[in-house]
Amino acid sequence: MALSFNSAAFVAEILRAGLTRIPAGQYEAAKALGLKPVVTWFKIIMPQLFGAIIPPMVNEFTMLVKASSILSVIAVVELTRTAQNIMNVTYRPVEAFCVAAVLYFIVLFSCSLLTRHLERKAEGARA
């Protein structure tokens, strides 16, 4: 729960910062055109917000994945703790932690690739 609350606070701040980055003229122009609030949000505000918050949101997700290994110290079973348990049973620490490292790498690298794809897509939407 502590990790969730901490991450929620950072995500809320990322969203707040992204929303303050959008000029007030965007809202005013949509209202002047007679667009409904739902259309304004989904067609004007969200695409701009999406482009602004992708990098910090992915950074927060990466930090969340890395911070989850700290939880193994307080008896929450996750990947690092599972590797320790396997090591205790098999007496093969190198293999257990190498597999854990590869799994962490796969998760974070695929997240990084997804981020690059989303950033390019957001750039295309802005152009």
Phi, psi and omega in degrees: 000322180298318179295322179294315180295319179297314180293322179299321179295318179292319179296318178299319179292322177297315179295319178299315180295321178295321179290324179288343179285337181280124182298147179297334179298334178295316178294316182295320180295320178295320179293321179294329178280353178081021179285144177289154181304323179295317179294318178303313182293314186280332183259336185243306187284310185300317178300321178290319179296317180303314180296328183280330187259355181303305184300312180292330178291319178293322176299318179295319177297318178298316178296325178295318178296317180291324181289337180296335178291336176294330181296339179296337178291328182255030170074020171270122184281119175219197190299313181295318179294322177297319177298321177296318179297318178297319178299319180294329181276317187263347184057037178231078185293324184297312182294316182298313182283333175293319177296318178298318180296319179296319178296317176300316180299315181299315181297311184286326178291319177294326175296320178295317178296319177298321178298314179300317179298315180294322178294318178296320179296319179293322177297318178296326179289329179283332184283000000 
